[in-house]
């Protein structure tokens, strides 16, 4: 049995994902932030190495109101673009929690949930997986205005479709389309602060890093989440919203750190990252 297999087996069986508790009937409940266990202080104070090569780091940020009350935890995994490859995976017949997706892909460093999906577990914006699938719009002429593109070498980039169309879909690339694109080329796109607070999952990039981001509570609206990213992650150029709410989840399994904020429901598609050998 490998070290990773043993670690993640214990990880899943003990349900030690952040901010939740498991009842006897299998129901997962989100705990109020003040009732959650204390997380290792190192994750709050600085970027903590996830792997031996120091090419991935995790940091947990706290957001408090004017009275000092903890309202949200924001979990950010930074990944050096030159050290990792990325993949989109989908299973509409057997959707899994984010932790379970990681159990199925034990050689991965991290897994985050992917796009919105319908009652049949189909990605509502569409997926293109190396010649298979369909994207509802290559130009973003609807609300689905952001694309996550992974090329033949596993390199990930984000595109704002109204100004950078997909043009054609190549047989050796993978594409996930979702909405809204929050920031494009450093420009804030979402102007109005509407909607309710929710758990959030985002993917972001700058010149050097890809960021996997998720939150623990149902606090931030999308505009507030976008503003937080712009303020706290200097130099971020592109930010795409992923599915949130109960679908939001992030799992990390490195040599130096194993950590998870699991999704509360099963999800049919995820974004997976692997360390280059």
N, C-alpha and C positions, 0 to 999 in steps of 0.2 A: 504494500500500500504506500503510495507516494505521500510526501509531506503535505502537498497541497490537497490531496484527497482527504487525508485525515483532518486537516484543518477545517476545510469547508464542510465536511460531514458533521463534525462537532458544531460548527457554526450554524448550520441549518437545523440540526436536531434540537439545539438548545434555544433556538429562536432569539439569538442575541443581536437582533437588529435594533437600531437606535430608535427610541421614542415610542415603542409599542409594547403591548403585552398580549399574551395568548391565553384565552379562556379555555375551559375544558371542552367546550363544543367546537373549538377550532376557530372561533371568531377572533380576528385581530382588531384591537382597539388602540387608537392613538391616545397617548397619555398627554395631559396638559404639560407644558414645558417645565413648570415648577415641580412636577411629579416624576420627571424623568431622572434616570441615573446620571451622576456626574461623569462627564467624559474626561479622558486623560488631559491634563492641563496643557501638555505640549501641543495638542491639536488646536488650542485656542491661541497660544502665545506666538506661534510661528508656523511656517510651512514645514510639515513633518515628512521626512523621506519615507516613501512607500517601498522602494526597491533598493537594492545594493548599489546600483549605478547612479542613484540620485537623479534620475531623469523624470521621476514622478513624485509629486508632493501633495499632501492633503492638509487643508486648513479648515477649521470650523469657526465661522464668524457668529457673533451674537448681535442681535438688533434689539435695543431697549427703547421704551418710550421716554418721555420727558421726566417721568417719575422714577425711572430706573427699573421698571418692570420688564422682565424678559418677554419679548413678544415672538421672536423668531430665531431659529438657528439656520444658517446658510452653510452648506457643505460644498466645498470647492476642491476638485481634483485637478491639478495642473499637470500637463503631459507635454514633454518636449517633442515638437513635431518631427524631429529627425530621428527619434529613438523608437517610434511606435508605428504599427500599422493598425488599420481600422476595418471593421466589417459590420454589415447590417445582416441580421438574421430574422427570419419570420417563421412562425408556426401557427397557422390559423386553426388547425385541428386540435392542437394541444398547447394552448397558451400557458405560460408559467409566470410565477412571481419572478422579480429580478434576481433574488437570491437563488431560485431554482434554475434560472437561465445560467447563472454562474456555475452552479453545480454541474450542469450539462456541458460547460465549456471551461474545464478546470485549468487549462493552460492560459487562459485570459488573465490580464492584470485587473481589468475593471469592466463592468457592465452598467449601462444606464438605459432606462426605458426609452422607447422611440416615439412614434407618431400617434396622433389621434386614430381611433378605430371605431367601426360601427358594431352593431349587435351581432354580426357574423364574424367579428374579429378581423375584418378587412381594413387596411389602412385607408382612411378617407381621402387623403391627398395622393395616395398611390405610392407604390414602391417599384423600383427597377433593380433587379438583382441579376446582373450579368446576363442580359438577354431575355429575362423572364419578368413579366409584370406589366404595369401600366401606370403612367403618371397623368393626372387629370388635366394639367396644363404645364406646358414648357415655358410659358411666358409670364406666369403669375397674373393673368388677367382675371383672376378671381381672388378670393381671400387667401388662398394658399400661395403665398408670395415668397417663401423661403425654401431653399434646397440645400440639403447636405449631400455632397458628392464625394465619393471615394473612387479614386482612379485605379488602374490596373496594378499599381504598386502598393495599394493600401493607403495612399495619402489622402487625408480628409481636408476638404475646404467647404466654406459656406458661401452661397450665392443669393443675392436679392434679385429675384427673377424679373421684375419690371425693368430693371436697368442692366441685367446680365442674364439673358435668356439661356436656357439649356441647349437650344439649337437642335441637336440630335442626341439620341441615347445610344451610347456605344455598348457593344456586347461584353466588353471587359470591365465595365464600371458599375457601381452601385449608386442608387439615388433614392433619397427619402425627401418627400415634400411635405411641409407642414406650415402652420401659421400661428401668430404673425412673426415676421422678421422684426426684431426689436431695434437692432442697430446695424447699419450697413456703412462700411468705410468710415467708421467713427461718427456717423450722423444718426441722431435719435430719430426713429421713424414713428413711434407711437406717441401721439400728441395728447390724447385725452385719457384721463384717469377714471375709467369706468369699470363696472363689474365688481364681483366679490373677491375677497381674499381666498387663496387656495394654496395647497401644496404645489410647488413649482419644480419643473425640470427644464434646464436650458443647456444649450451647447454654445460655446463661444470660442473665438480665436483672436490672437494677435500675431505679430510677426514670428514669434518663437514658440508659442504654446497653444494647445487646444485645452479648453476647460470644460469639464463635466460639472454641472451645478445642480443641486437640488436642495429643497427646504423641508423642514420637519413639521411645521404647523400650517394652519390654513389662514395665514395672516396677510401676505402681500397680494395686492392686485398686480396685474401684469405691468402697469405703468410704474408702480412702486418697485417691482422687481427689476425692471429695466434701469430705473434711476439708481438703485443700489449697485448694480453691476458697473454702471458707468462711473460711479464714485469710488468704488473699492477695488476694481481691477484696472489699474492704469494701463492705457495703451490698447485696450480691447477695441478691435475694429468691426467685428461682426458677431451678432448674437441672434440665435434662432430659438424660439420657444418650442418645446416638445410637449407631449401630453403631460398633464399635471393631475391634481387631485389625488384620488386613490391609486392612480397608475404610477405616480412619481416614485422612483427608486434608484438607488446607486449602491453598487457593491464593489469593494476593493479587496484584492487578495494579492498582496505583494510579499516579498521575502522579509521586509522589515515591519509591515503593518497589515493587519487584516481588520476590515471595518465594513459596516453596512448600514444603510437606511433603506429597508426593504419596501417594495410596493405593497399596498394593502390588498391588491387584487392581481389576478393573473393578466399578463399583457402578451399580445401576439407578436410583437416585434421589438427588438432591442438593438443598441449600438454597442459593439464589443471592441475592446482595445487589447492588442498583444504587443509585448516587448520584442523588439528585433533581437535576433540572436547575434 
